[in-house]
Amino acid sequence: MNGHDFTLAGARLTACPSGALWWGAAGVLVVSDLHLGKAERLARRGGALLPPYDTAETLSRLEGDIAATAPRVVICLGDSFDDDTAASTLAPDIATRLMQLAAGRRWIWIAGNHDPGPVALGGTALAEWQHGPLTFRHIARPDARAEVSGHYHPKMRLNLAGRRVARPCFLADPSRVILPAYGAYTGGLALDAPVLDALMGPEAMAIVLGPRAHALPMRRATGPAPRPRRDSCG
């Protein structure tokens, strides 16, 4: 993997191309907004019928990140399941894969707005978690410092090969980092949304996902994406 390295409150972090955040010195891997069971939830509520492969695809990516980093702690930053029913009706093979991933390491489920209750898959369910200088929660607080959060699914619009595309991205400034949605089939919020503009400082960077993660000014002028630099992820 080729990630982008940056520092928050003295902690050296790596934004991975998958959408995971790796804190190597602490052995902590962070993912946000997996939304496991989204296709099933949409079908159950009479919504759009999507191919029911989102959960397996998301877990395969998570298995890859865990294999690459061998974390001591995994933090799921909320909205890990698309709703409480999706959490309680997981297919047995999916539940087994999750329990295998959690075995032998600390697994923390941060409560989100889609999945406020604990889940019966092992691990610890918390409202938020603090480790070293960093605080991990689902939704960013405007006055927070050294904060790692998710919830907003940020995406940056880019012109690539003459096409207008939206790519998931991390947002980072000296006070906080907001993770992209890790789950398949998740939408996103454009970076000019007022809530993101209010949360992020003037020097904020968008770390855009792709074959390699690369950083751009969050409030950059529209134009082609530059060539990414190579950084280590893990």
N, C-alpha and C positions, 0 to 999 in steps of 0.2 A: 504493500500500500504506500502511497505517496501523499502525506498529509502536509498541513501547514502548521508550523510551530509558532506559538505566541505566549505571552505571559499575562497572568491576571493575579494581582495581589502577591506577586513573588512566586506564584506556582507556574511551572513550565507545563503548558498544555499543548496537545496536538489535535487539530481538527482533521478527522479522517475523511477521505472521499466518500465513505459509506454514510456519513452523517453522525457517526459516533465521536465522542470526545474522549481522549486518552490522557490521563494524568500519570505519567510513567513513574515518577518518584514515589507516588503513593500507591501505585498498583490499582488505580481506580479507572474503570471504564463506564462512561455515562451515555445513555441513549434516552431519547424523549419521544413521546407521542407515537408509540408503536401501533396503536389502534387495531390490535389483534381482533379479528372477527368482524371487521367492517362490512365485508361483502355479505356475510350472514345476517348482520343486523339490518342492512338495507333491504334485503329480501324479506326478512321477517316483518318489517314495517311497511311493506308494499312499495318500496322505493325502486331505484334502478337495479337491474339484475346484472351484477358484475361477475366475471369468472371467479370462482371461489378459491383462488390460489394465493390471496394476499397474505394470509397468516403464514403459510408455508414459506413463501418468498421472503418475508420479513425475518422469520426465524433462521432461514439459511444464511442470510447476511449477518445476523447476530452470531451465529455459530462460527462464521468465518472470522469476525472481529475478535471473538473470545479465543479462538485457536491462535490467532496472530499475536495477541497481547498477553495471554495467560493472566488475567487480572485477579487480584485478591478480593476486590469488591466490584460488584456491578450495581449501578444505580439506574433505575428506570424512572424518569422524571415526570411521571403522571400520564394519564390517558394511555396507559399501556393496553387497555382493552376498550373497545368502542362503546360498551356499556356494561353494567353489572351482569346482565344475562349472558353476554358474550363470554365473560370471565367464568361463569358457572357452568356453561355448556360446551366447554372446549372438547374437541374430539380427543379420545384417549391417547392417540399417537402424538398429538400436539402437546397435551399436558405432560406426557412422558419426556418429550424433548426439552420442555422448559425445566422440569425437575432435574434432568441430567445436566443442563447448563448451570443450574444453581448449586449442584453438589460440590462440596469441597471449597466453597467460597462464600463470602457474605453477599447476600442479595437483598437490595433495598427497593421496595415499591413505594415511590412517592405518590401521594393521592393527587389525582387530577380532577377536572370538572366532569369528565365522562365516567370515571371509575372511582368514586369517593370511598368505597368500602374496601376492606382487606380481601385478599384472595387466598384460596386454600391450596396454594402451590409451593409452600415453603417460603422462606425469606421473611423479611420484616416490613410491615406497612407503617409508614410514617407520614406526617404532614410535611415535614422538611427535615433536612439533615445537615449538620455542620461538621466539617472535617478540616483540621488545620485552619488556613485563612478563609476557606470557601464555604458558602452556604448554598445548598441545593434545594430548590423548590420548583413547583410547576409553573406558576405565573410570576413574572417579574414585579417587583415593587419599586416605584419610582425613586424612593429615597434609599434604596439598598446599595451596598457596596460589596465587592468581592462575591457577586451572586452568579450562580449558574441556573438557568431556567429553560423552559420550552414554551409550549402552548400555542405560539403564534404561527408556527410553520412558515418562517420567512422565505421568500423567493425573490430573486433578482431577475429582472428582464434584461436580456442581452441580444445583440445582433450577432448571429453566428452564420457565416457563409450566406449572407443575404436573407436569413430568416430571423424572425423575432421569436425568441424562446424565453421561457421562465425556468430558472434553475434554483433548486433548494440551496439555502446558504445558512451558515452561522452568521450571527452579528456579534461583534466584539468591540468594546471600548475599555478604558481603564477601570470602569466600575462593574461591568457585567459581561457575560456571554449568553446569548440566546441560541439554543440549538434548533436545527431544522427538524422537521418530522422525520422519524426513522422508518415509519411504516409505509408499505406499498399502498397505493390508491388514496393517498392523503393529498388534499389540496394545499393551498398556500396563500399567504398574505403578502401583497406587494410592498416593497420597501418604502414607498411614499405614503403608506397608510399613516394617519395622524398618530395612532397609538405607538407605532414603532419610532416615528420621528421624535415624539416626546420622550421616549425612554432612552434613546441612544444619543450620546454626546457628539459634538461636531467632528471629532476625529474617528468616529466609528468606522470599522471595516466590515465588509461583507466577504466572508470566506466561502467561495462558490464551489459546489460539488461538481464532480466530473471524474474522468479518469485520474486526475490529480486535483487536489484541493488548491485553490489559489485565491489570494486576497486582492480585493479592489476597494476603493473608497465607497462607503455605503451610499453617499450622495454624489456619485460620479456623474459626469455628463454622459449622455447616450453615445455609444460608439462600440467598435469591435472589441472583443475581449483580448487582453494582452497574452503573450505566451506565459504559461505558468512556470514558476520555479519549482525545483525538486526539493522536497522536505521529507523528513522521516516521519512515519506514523507507527509508533510502537517501538 
